[in-house]
Amino acid sequence: MASSSSKHLETLLQHVGTADFDPDTGSAPVALPSMRTSTVRFRDLSALEDAQRRKGRGERAVTYGRMGMDTHIALEDAFKRLEGGEQAYLASSGLSAITLTFMAFLSAGDHALVSDNVYGPVRLLDQEVLRRMGMEITYFSPNREEIDGLVRPNTKLLYVESPGSLLFEMLDIPALARQAQRHKLVLAVDNTWGSGYIYQPLKLGAQVSVVAGTKYVGGHSDLMLGAVVTNDADIGMRLNKTQYAMGYSISADDAWLALRGVRTLPVRMAQHARHAMQVCTWLQARPEVARIYHPAWPSDAGHALWQRDCTGSNGMLAVALNLAPAQARRFVDALQLFGIGFSWGGYESLVQLVDAGTLKAHRYWDQDNTALVRLHIGLEAPEDIIADLAQALDAAKIEATGV
C-alpha cells in the first residue's frame, strides 16, 4: 500500500479514506461502503461521555448520526488532502457551504466585503437572509479597488471567488491575504473552480476555502455537496459549532459518490483542461469571437496569476461573441453536444447564455456590445465538440442573414 507520507496528491487521493482490514478475516473492500445511520450506539456511558468531551474540544467525535460516520469522515479527509487544510465541514450543497461560512463569521451588525465576481446566488443570500438578520455586504472589484478604504470598524469577513464563476477572473490571493491580516479579517475563498487539486487558497494565505463538491469532486452530475475547509484551529471551532447548530447534514450515499469522484479527479480534470485548450485554440481564429475568458489561455488577463498560483486548469471557459441577442440564442439552441444548464464539472459539455443584466455587476466585464456564452468542455472527443461549435456558429449567421 502507498505510504500516507507521499508528496503526490494523485497518490494520496487513491488511498485516503480506504476501509481498514477486518481483524478476523484480514480482508477489506476496495471502496469504503456507504455507512448509513441516524443513531449511534455506545458500549457504555463512559464511551458516550468521552465522545462528548472530545466533541466539546472540537475533535471529530460522533455522538449522533447527523454528522455521519466512516463514509463522511473519509470524505472530510479527502477534502483536507485536496485543500491542504486541517479541518473540513460538509454541507448539502455549494450554496449551503457558502451560507455556513457567512453564518460562522458574521453576527447582527457586522459587515463583510465580497468580490463582485462571486457565484450569483450569494447576492440572493445577501438580499433574502443576511440583510434581514442585520448583516451588511459591500461588493468590490479586487483587481481595481484596495480594501483599505472599504473596511469599517465592524468589518469581519473578506469573501472572494477566484477565478470568478462567469468570467474566470483570477484574483491575487496572497495580496488579499496580506490586506485581510492587516485589518484582522477572515479571508474566505470560493475554490470550486480549483477544487483543491489545481488551486489551494489556504496555501496562498486564505483561512477558509469553500468548495461545491457538486462540480468536479463529484464529477458525474449526480450529487449535491459542499465543503468548508480551514487550517486555523480557532476558525475550525467556529465552523464546527455553527455547522452542528444549524443542523447541516449530507447523506452517506452522497458522501460515497463524492469519494468515488475523488479517485478519478486528477485524470478527469486534466482531460477537461486539454480539451478546453484545444477549443480555445480553435475559437481564437473565428471572426465571431471577441474575447476568450480562460485563465490558462495565454492572452487571458489573469494568465500570469494563473501561472504563479495554479498547478493546472479545467474545462471552464467563457466566450464573448460578436452576435446580436437573437443570433446568440440561435447559437445556443443549435448546439447538439452541449446541454443547456447552469452547473458544470461533470463529464458532459454544458452551455449557458449569460444574462446581460447579471454581467453589469461584474466590473471585469468590458464587452458590452457582445454576447457572453459560458462553456463547460466535457470529455467528448474535442474534434466533435469543435465541429458542434462550428455548425452552431454557422446557424447563428443564418439567423442574421435569413439565408
N, C-alpha and C positions, 0 to 999 in steps of 0.2 A: 504494500500500500504506500501511496505517496505521503511524504512527511508533511505535517502541517506547517513546517518552517519554510516551505518553498516560497521563493520570491515571485513566482509567476502566478498571476491571478487566474490564468486559464487552468492551471493545475488545481489551485485552491477551490475553484468553483465546482470541480468534478468530485471533490471529496468532503466538502463542508456539509454537515448535517446528514451524514450517512448513518444507517442503523448499526447499533452495536451487535456483536455476535452473541447469540444465545449461549449462556454459560453451560447448559446441559447438552445441546446438540452441536455447538461450535459452528453454527451456520447463521447467516443473516441475509435478508433480501438486498438486492442491489439498490432499489429505490425505497426510501423510508415510507412506510404505509401512512395513509391518512388516518390520524387518530382523532376520532370524533368523541366528544363528551360534553355534557352540560354540568356534570357533578364530579368532583374529585374526592375520593375516599382516602382516609388516613388510618394508618395502622393503630394509632392511639392518640390521645390528647397531646402528648408531648411532641409528636411529629407535627400535628396541626399548629401548635404554639410556636414551634421552631420555624415553620414556614411563614407564619405571620410576622415573627420578629425579622426574618430576612427580607420579607417584602417591605416592612417598615423602613429598612435601611436602604431601600431602592434596588435590592437584588431581584433577579428574575426567579421569583418563588411562586409557584402556582397554588392558589387556595380555592379557585373556582374555575369552572370550565370556560367562562367568557374570554379569558386571556389565552386559552389554548394550551396544549401540552407539547409533546415531542415534535410534531409536524410544524407548529408555529415557531417553536424555539429554533428549529433548523433553518426556517426561512429568515428569522431575525439574524441568525449567524451569517447567512448568505448576504444579507444587506450590509451587515457590518464589514464583511470582507470586501464587498464591492465599493463601499464608500470610504473605507479606512476609518470607521468610527468605533466607538466603544459601547454604545447603547443604540438599539433600534426599536421602534414602536410601530406596530402595524395599524392600518386603518382600512376601512371598507372601500375606499376609492382614493384617487389622487386628490380630489377636492376635499374629502374629509381629512386627509393628511394636512392639507393647507389650513383647514379650519382648526385642527388640533394645534398647529403652530401658532396661529393668531391668538387662540384662546389661552394658550400656555403663557404667553408673554405680555398680553395686554389686559388691562382692567379698565373699568369705567373711568373716563377722564384722561386716558392715555392716548398717545399719538404715535403713528408709525409712518415711515417713509417707504413707499412702494414704487418700484420701477414701472414706467408706463408701458413696458413691453410684456407685462405678465399675462399669464393664462386668463382669458376673458372672464370666466366665472368668478375670479377674485373680486372683480368690480361688483358683481351681483351679491357676493357675500358681504361686501362693504355696505352696499345700499340697503339690503334687506335685513341684515343681522347686526353687523358691528356698529353702525350708526345708532340703531335702536338701543344698543347697550351702552351708548355714551363713549364709543371709541372713534377716533378721527384718523383718516388716512389722507396723506398728501402724495400725489403721483408726481414723479420727477423723471427726467431723462438722464441716466447715469453718465452717458458719454458727452453730455452737454452741460450739466449742472454739477457743481460741488455741493455736497450735503451740508457743509459748514453753515451756509446761510439759511438752510431749511430746518435745521434741528431746533427744537424747542425744549424748554425745561422738562416737559412731560413726554418727550420722545423716548420710546423704549425699544423699538424694533426697526431694523432696516431689512426689508424683504424685497428680493430681486429674483429675476429669472434669467439664466444665461445658458445657452443662447435663448432669445425670446421665442415665443411659441408661434408667431406668424411670419416674422421677417428674419429670424435666427440671428439677431443682433448679439454679438459677443460683448460681454462686459469684462472690465478689468477687476476681477475679484480680489487679487492682492491689494490693489489700491483702495477698494471699497472696505476691505477688512481693516486696513490701517485707519481709515476715517471712522469706521464704527468703533474701533478700540479707543480712539481719541475721545469720542463722545460717550463711551460706555454703553453702546447699543449692542443688542444681539443681532448678528448678521445671519440671516437665513436665506438659502438659495434653492430655488426650484431647479432640480437637476434631472428632470425627466428626460431631457434630450440626451444627456450623457449616461444616465442610469448607473453611475459609478464605474462602469467598465472603461469608458473613454474619457471621463472627466470626473475629477474628485475635488469639489469645492472645499471640503474640510481640510485638505492638504494645502489649499491656497489661502487659508485664513478664515474661512467661514466657520461658524459654530454649529450651524444646523443645515442639513441637506434634506430636501423634500423630494420624494420620487413617486410618480404614478406608476406603480408596477403593472398597471393595466397595459402599458405600452410595451417597451422592448423586453422587460423582465419576463412578463407572461409570454409574449411573442406569438400568440396564436389567436388573438382576438376572442378569447373565450372566458375571461375573468375580469373582475373589477378589484383593484387593490391599490393601496397607498402605503407609504412608509416614511417615517421621520427618523433621521439618524443624527447622532451628535457624538463628539469626542470630549465633551465637557461634563463632568460628574454632576455639578450643580444644575446645569441646564437639563441633564438627563432626569434628575429628580423631579423637576417641574413638569417635564413631559410625561413622566411616569404617573404622577398624581393626577394630572389633567386627563390623560387617556383613560385611567381607571374610573375617575369621577364622571366622565361623560359617557361611559358605557360602550366604548369602542370595542368592536369585535369583528373578526372575519371567520369564515367557515374553514374547517380543516381541509375540505376538498379544494377550496381556492388556494390555500397555502400549499397544498400538494402540487397543484397545477403550476403555481409560480416556481416551486423548486424544480419541476421538470423543465420549465423555461430557462432557469438559471444555467442548467448544464450546457445548453446549446447557445447561450447568449453570445459567446465570443465568435463562433463561426457565423451565426446569423447576422450579427451587426456588421461584421467585416464584409459579408456578401452584399448587404444592403448598401454599404458605403461604396463598394466597387461599382455597383450598378448605377448609383446616383452620379458618380463622377463621369461615367460613360454618357449618361443622359445630359449632364451639363455640357460636356464637350460637343454633343450634337446640337443642343439648344443655342449655344453661342453663335452658331452660323446661320440661324434662322432670322430673317428680317423682322418677324413679328416680336422678337424678344428684345425688350428694352433693358432689362437688368435681371441677373440671377442672384438670389439670396441663398447662399450656402457657404458656411464659414470655411470649409475645406477647399473651396474653389479659389484659385489664386487671385482673382480680381475682386473677391468679396472684401468689403471694408474691414471686416473683423478677422481677416486671414492671419495677420501677424499674431494676434492674441490667440487664435486657434492653434497656430504652430507652437507657441510658447507653453500653453496650458493644457492642451488636449493630447491624447495618445491615439486618436482615431476619429472616425466620423460615422454617419449612419445614412439612412435613406431619405431624410427630410430635406426638402428644398422648396423655395417659392420662386415664382417667375412673374415679373411684370411684363405684360403683353400689350403691344400696340393694337388693341382691339376695342371696338365700341362695346357697350354693355350687351347688346343683342348678339354680337359676334362671340363674346366671352361665354355667354350662356350656351350658344351653339357648340362651341369648342368642348365644353364640359359634357354636354349631353351626347356628343358624338363619340366620346371615348368608350371603348369596348372592354379593355382590360382593367380599367380603373373603376372601383366602386366609388360612389359619391357618399362621403361620410366625414364625420368630424374627428374620429380617432386616428391613430397611427401606431406603428411599432409591431404590427402583426406581419404575417408572411405576405400579405396581399398588397397590391398597389391601390392607393386611395387618392381622391382629388377633392379639394374644397375651393369653391369660388368665394373669395373673402369679401365680405360686405364693405363697401367703401366707407360707410359711416364708422365701422369698427376701426378702420385704419387711421382715422383722424386723431385718435387718442395716442397713436404711436408717432413720436416726433422723428423717429428714424425713417419714416416713410416720406419719400420725396418724389414720387412718380404719380402725381395727381391725375395726369391725363391717360393713365394706363389702367388695365385690369390686373388684379393680383390673383393668381392661382397658386394654391399650396398643393404640393405633390408629395405623397409618400411613395417612394420607389421600392416595389416589392421584390420578391425572389423569382419572378418570371424571367425568362431569358431577356436580357437587355435589348437585343435586336427586335424582339416582339414589342417591347414597351415603346421603343423609339418609333417603330412602324405605326403603332397606335396613335402616338402623339402627332405624327406627321399627317395621318389621314384626318385627324380631328382638326388640325390647323387648316388643312385644305377645305374642310367642311365649313369652317368659320369664314374663309374667304368667299365661299359661295353664298353664305348668308349676307355678306356685304354687297356682292355684285348681282345676286339673284340669278347667276348663270351656272 
